[in-house]
Amino acid sequence: MKKTILISILVILSLSLSSIILYDAFLLEVREEPIGSDIIDPNAPIDPTDPTDPIDEIPEPIVYEFISNETQYQDQDMTITLEKIRKFDSDVYVVDVKVRNMAVIQSMFAKDTFGKNISETTSSMARRSGAIVAINGDYYGYRFRGLIIRNGRLYLDTPRSAPDNMSMTLNVNGIMSSVLEGSDTGDNILKTGVYQSFSFGPVLVEDSEIQSLESEFALRKNPRTAVGMIEPYHYIFLVVDGRTSQSPGLSIKELAQTFIDLGATFAYNLDGGGSSALWFNGKIVNKPTFDGVRFGERTVSDVLTLTPISEEDND
């Protein structure tokens, strides 16, 4: 009996000692952080100061080959192509531009002055600014009404009368659209990010649909200048020769259809007729004419340009 009791005591002591040893062992493993905290979460943001964080190599920036010739131009900020096509038995010059920096789309006033009856040829302004592309604008100085925002500054906010009271706007986020003049103040429109606006018209295409263009003005064939957007940062500058047997010009409806055929989701008509002029990489490439007999540029109050801004492009 005594022997049995002794064995039992020894077993109990042995178990107690083992428990103490195991408990001490577990105490050695106790950590403030929970188990599994050292597992890498693939969705967690990488801390660049932590040497244990895996950091992929920084991708090399895209380098665009510099191109400059009679039909193409490319630098780090834009890619431009010029194509002459036939539409409705007329010569149409299509400038397709993909922009990587909205600052290349600029406007310019004749003689660098805003005001009535101040004019200069498109080529003169383009040459002075170093523009690759320049088209005549809205000839605001002749009417001196409308919403005139140029290069991020509000110059004029005097609404025109309906139905000629829709202005084209270009936003810093790349969106080209229209606004009803007088529907908001010019200051408020400026605050939305609009940095260019032109007041001529009409709106040709909106939401990929041709707009109602049934007036007598819309049905006449004439030289035309217009701009459109395929998508943000992708635009079309379009100039049409007119008033000759070779190229009578386009009606407003035909102009709108041309933009649709080119994939535009928005398009807007600018000043045309004898004002229509297209400068591309050092020269006027269309045939401006007022009457189809005398050829040459008409002086205008403003132009819309594509102008290089990177220093390496001006070397």
Wavefront OBJ file of the C-alpha trace (Angstrom):
o trace
v 0.000 0.000 0.000
v 2.784 2.386 0.988
v 4.604 1.472 -2.179
v 1.544 2.298 -4.257
v 1.133 5.670 -2.564
v 4.803 6.466 -3.148
v 4.543 5.645 -6.845
v 1.460 7.851 -7.127
v 3.264 10.748 -5.482
v 6.209 10.364 -7.824
v 3.885 10.338 -10.865
v 2.108 13.498 -9.660
v 5.411 15.257 -9.042
v 6.653 14.188 -12.443
v 3.511 15.525 -14.185
v 3.729 18.800 -12.284
v 7.336 19.276 -13.235
v 6.510 18.559 -16.907
v 3.696 21.097 -16.841
v 6.019 23.750 -15.448
v 8.585 23.015 -18.126
v 5.952 23.134 -20.894
v 4.471 26.340 -19.516
v 7.895 27.953 -19.442
v 8.455 26.798 -22.978
v 5.210 28.427 -24.152
v 6.096 31.616 -22.303
v 9.218 31.822 -24.414
v 7.010 31.934 -27.529
v 4.651 34.685 -26.350
v 4.786 37.769 -28.666
v 2.945 41.022 -28.781
v 1.990 40.435 -32.416
v -0.380 37.582 -33.253
v 0.892 34.515 -35.042
v 0.735 35.001 -38.760
v 1.591 38.700 -38.665
v 4.754 37.978 -40.590
v 2.766 36.696 -43.596
v 2.940 39.168 -46.523
v -0.407 40.539 -47.665
v -0.134 40.855 -51.471
v -2.701 43.667 -51.436
v -0.995 45.725 -48.769
v 0.751 48.934 -49.878
v 4.518 48.671 -50.145
v 6.570 50.692 -47.720
v 9.644 51.853 -49.676
v 11.531 52.425 -46.386
v 11.073 48.803 -45.315
v 13.889 46.624 -46.704
v 11.695 43.513 -46.281
v 9.035 44.865 -48.639
v 9.349 43.565 -52.207
v 9.663 46.509 -54.623
v 9.223 45.958 -58.339
v 11.417 47.882 -60.720
v 10.029 51.308 -61.677
v 8.814 51.077 -65.294
v 10.726 53.066 -67.845
v 8.811 56.102 -69.186
v 7.499 55.818 -72.737
v 9.757 57.638 -75.153
v 8.010 58.861 -78.292
v 10.112 59.095 -81.411
v 10.385 62.665 -82.651
v 8.790 62.977 -86.098
v 8.366 66.114 -88.181
v 7.458 66.124 -91.855
v 4.733 67.276 -94.266
v 2.067 64.918 -92.928
v 3.202 63.944 -89.416
v 4.456 65.457 -86.211
v 5.221 63.743 -82.914
v 6.908 64.686 -79.664
v 6.433 63.690 -76.032
v 3.244 65.754 -75.735
v 1.277 65.026 -78.917
v 1.003 62.902 -82.044
v -0.408 64.618 -85.155
v -1.247 63.332 -88.614
v -2.500 65.332 -91.600
v -4.601 63.714 -94.309
v -6.367 65.214 -97.315
v -9.553 63.361 -98.245
v -12.492 63.853 -100.614
v -15.945 64.246 -99.088
v -19.038 65.360 -100.954
v -16.874 66.229 -104.001
v -14.745 68.617 -101.944
v -11.211 68.716 -100.537
v -11.161 68.150 -96.789
v -8.029 68.458 -94.655
v -8.146 66.323 -91.530
v -5.724 66.890 -88.663
v -5.910 64.022 -86.196
v -4.214 64.789 -82.869
v -3.677 62.685 -79.764
v -2.666 64.848 -76.838
v -0.594 63.772 -73.835
v -0.431 67.253 -72.319
v -3.426 69.587 -72.678
v -1.131 72.615 -72.551
v -0.255 72.069 -76.229
v -3.758 73.224 -77.211
v -3.514 76.987 -77.096
v -5.239 79.979 -78.606
v -3.756 83.235 -79.795
v -5.083 86.723 -80.458
v -4.133 88.790 -83.479
v -1.198 91.042 -82.625
v -1.309 89.468 -79.147
v -4.139 91.870 -78.296
v -7.752 91.230 -77.295
v -10.198 93.723 -78.785
v -12.502 94.721 -81.610
v -11.364 94.808 -85.228
v -7.800 93.655 -84.515
v -6.737 91.133 -87.145
v -3.783 89.185 -88.505
v -3.346 86.194 -90.804
v -3.395 82.672 -89.424
v 0.091 81.997 -90.804
v 1.548 85.100 -89.163
v 0.223 84.120 -85.751
v 1.302 80.500 -86.208
v 4.805 81.492 -87.216
v 5.162 83.838 -84.259
v 3.983 81.253 -81.745
v 5.944 78.316 -83.155
v 2.739 76.346 -83.709
v 2.811 73.061 -85.601
v -0.897 73.364 -86.392
v -3.050 76.489 -86.483
v -6.601 77.035 -87.663
v -8.645 80.219 -87.676
v -10.877 80.586 -84.625
v -14.277 82.234 -84.181
v -13.414 85.783 -85.336
v -14.744 87.063 -82.009
v -13.518 90.597 -82.822
v -16.106 91.015 -85.562
v -19.115 90.341 -83.286
v -17.509 90.967 -79.884
v -20.144 88.865 -78.149
v -20.234 85.386 -76.666
v -18.229 83.480 -74.083
v -14.517 84.028 -74.685
v -12.158 82.047 -72.449
v -8.650 81.655 -73.796
v -5.704 79.864 -72.197
v -7.460 79.813 -68.829
v -8.506 83.469 -68.709
v -12.010 84.951 -69.100
v -12.075 87.828 -71.592
v -15.743 88.241 -72.521
v -19.066 87.054 -71.101
v -21.807 88.679 -73.193
v -24.407 86.092 -74.298
v -25.536 86.099 -77.910
v -29.160 85.724 -78.963
v -30.761 82.323 -79.678
v -30.322 80.171 -81.636
v -26.682 81.227 -82.085
v -25.813 81.136 -78.404
v -23.985 77.855 -77.867
v -20.257 78.059 -77.174
v -17.734 75.270 -77.463
v -15.682 74.571 -74.350
v -12.506 72.605 -73.792
v -11.757 71.427 -70.275
v -8.374 70.681 -68.729
v -9.605 67.094 -68.280
v -9.712 66.737 -72.073
v -13.460 66.978 -72.581
v -14.785 69.093 -75.441
v -18.442 70.059 -75.079
v -20.921 72.923 -75.422
v -22.493 75.412 -73.016
v -25.474 77.717 -73.381
v -24.198 81.262 -73.103
v -25.708 82.997 -70.095
v -26.714 79.726 -68.407
v -23.991 80.426 -65.838
v -21.457 83.145 -65.266
v -18.173 83.019 -67.117
v -16.342 82.983 -63.781
v -18.227 79.865 -62.678
v -17.602 78.156 -66.009
v -13.934 78.982 -65.665
v -13.898 77.361 -62.214
v -15.118 74.048 -63.682
v -11.811 73.680 -65.513
v -12.749 75.164 -68.883
v -9.643 76.833 -70.309
v -10.702 77.438 -73.912
v -14.065 78.516 -75.337
v -15.143 79.607 -78.807
v -18.390 81.308 -79.757
v -19.468 80.644 -83.320
v -21.415 77.472 -84.071
v -23.577 75.658 -84.534
v -22.880 72.486 -82.587
v -22.529 69.838 -85.293
v -22.357 66.623 -83.314
v -23.201 65.864 -79.697
v -23.188 62.429 -78.044
v -22.269 60.956 -81.451
v -25.492 62.320 -82.994
v -25.853 64.954 -85.732
v -27.731 67.944 -84.376
v -30.725 69.627 -86.021
v -29.214 71.689 -88.853
v -32.003 72.772 -91.158
v -31.445 76.525 -91.588
v -30.672 78.111 -94.958
v -27.171 78.822 -93.671
v -26.716 75.131 -92.901
v -27.638 74.026 -96.417
v -25.157 76.223 -98.310
v -21.835 74.802 -99.457
v -18.877 76.853 -98.239
v -15.286 76.636 -97.030
v -15.396 75.381 -93.441
v -13.285 75.243 -90.307
v -14.389 73.054 -87.402
v -13.110 71.038 -84.452
v -14.240 67.773 -82.932
v -13.479 65.205 -80.274
v -13.313 61.451 -80.765
v -12.683 60.956 -77.045
v -10.914 63.021 -74.381
v -7.350 63.807 -75.518
v -8.126 62.731 -79.088
v -9.316 65.487 -81.437
v -9.906 66.413 -85.066
v -9.147 69.814 -86.582
v -10.888 70.031 -89.948
v -10.657 72.583 -92.764
v -12.569 72.399 -96.058
v -11.728 74.176 -99.325
v -14.703 75.755 -101.073
v -16.181 78.095 -103.685
v -14.331 76.485 -106.619
v -15.283 73.917 -109.256
v -12.687 71.534 -107.792
v -14.044 71.948 -104.276
v -17.416 73.670 -103.771
v -17.241 73.133 -100.019
v -19.561 71.435 -97.545
v -22.932 72.302 -96.152
v -23.202 72.296 -92.372
v -25.031 68.967 -92.506
v -22.301 67.477 -94.707
v -19.697 68.832 -92.324
v -21.446 67.127 -89.419
v -21.663 63.875 -91.365
v -17.941 64.055 -92.104
v -17.207 64.238 -88.386
v -19.496 61.269 -87.740
v -17.678 59.291 -90.447
v -14.380 60.138 -88.717
v -15.666 58.819 -85.388
v -16.316 62.109 -83.590
v -18.567 62.141 -80.529
v -18.664 65.959 -80.474
v -18.019 68.600 -83.143
v -18.387 72.373 -83.435
v -18.330 74.766 -86.382
v -15.934 77.721 -86.316
v -15.685 80.727 -88.636
v -15.474 79.623 -92.273
v -15.723 81.102 -95.737
v -12.775 83.302 -96.610
v -11.403 82.877 -93.078
v -10.806 79.109 -93.380
v -7.092 78.438 -93.194
v -4.930 75.545 -92.035
v -1.267 75.911 -91.101
v 0.703 72.682 -90.801
v 4.383 72.476 -89.917
v 5.553 75.666 -91.543
v 3.013 76.533 -94.241
v -0.636 77.004 -95.174
v -1.745 73.709 -96.739
v -5.292 74.483 -97.910
v -6.455 77.046 -100.487
v -8.099 79.964 -98.666
v -10.362 82.059 -100.873
v -13.133 84.559 -100.387
v -14.710 84.302 -103.847
v -13.073 81.328 -105.598
v -11.088 83.645 -107.871
v -8.613 85.350 -105.577
v -6.632 83.052 -103.302
v -4.883 83.999 -100.102
v -5.422 84.327 -96.398
v -7.920 86.650 -94.826
v -6.874 88.381 -91.629
v -8.740 87.106 -88.553
v -8.916 87.968 -84.886
v -7.733 84.654 -83.386
v -6.420 81.142 -83.971
v -6.508 77.762 -82.256
v -3.093 76.087 -82.234
v -1.153 72.954 -81.377
v 2.140 74.257 -80.071
v 5.112 72.277 -78.664
v 5.878 73.023 -75.039
v 8.737 70.673 -74.131
v 12.161 72.277 -74.160
v 13.743 69.440 -76.107
v 11.192 69.953 -78.877
v 12.282 73.523 -79.399
v 15.984 72.798 -79.756
l 1 2 3 4 5 6 7 8 9 10 11 12 13 14 15 16 17 18 19 20 21 22 23 24 25 26 27 28 29 30 31 32 33 34 35 36 37 38 39 40 41 42 43 44 45 46 47 48 49 50 51 52 53 54 55 56 57 58 59 60 61 62 63 64 65 66 67 68 69 70 71 72 73 74 75 76 77 78 79 80 81 82 83 84 85 86 87 88 89 90 91 92 93 94 95 96 97 98 99 100 101 102 103 104 105 106 107 108 109 110 111 112 113 114 115 116 117 118 119 120 121 122 123 124 125 126 127 128 129 130 131 132 133 134 135 136 137 138 139 140 141 142 143 144 145 146 147 148 149 150 151 152 153 154 155 156 157 158 159 160 161 162 163 164 165 166 167 168 169 170 171 172 173 174 175 176 177 178 179 180 181 182 183 184 185 186 187 188 189 190 191 192 193 194 195 196 197 198 199 200 201 202 203 204 205 206 207 208 209 210 211 212 213 214 215 216 217 218 219 220 221 222 223 224 225 226 227 228 229 230 231 232 233 234 235 236 237 238 239 240 241 242 243 244 245 246 247 248 249 250 251 252 253 254 255 256 257 258 259 260 261 262 263 264 265 266 267 268 269 270 271 272 273 274 275 276 277 278 279 280 281 282 283 284 285 286 287 288 289 290 291 292 293 294 295 296 297 298 299 300 301 302 303 304 305 306 307 308 309 310 311 312 313 314 315
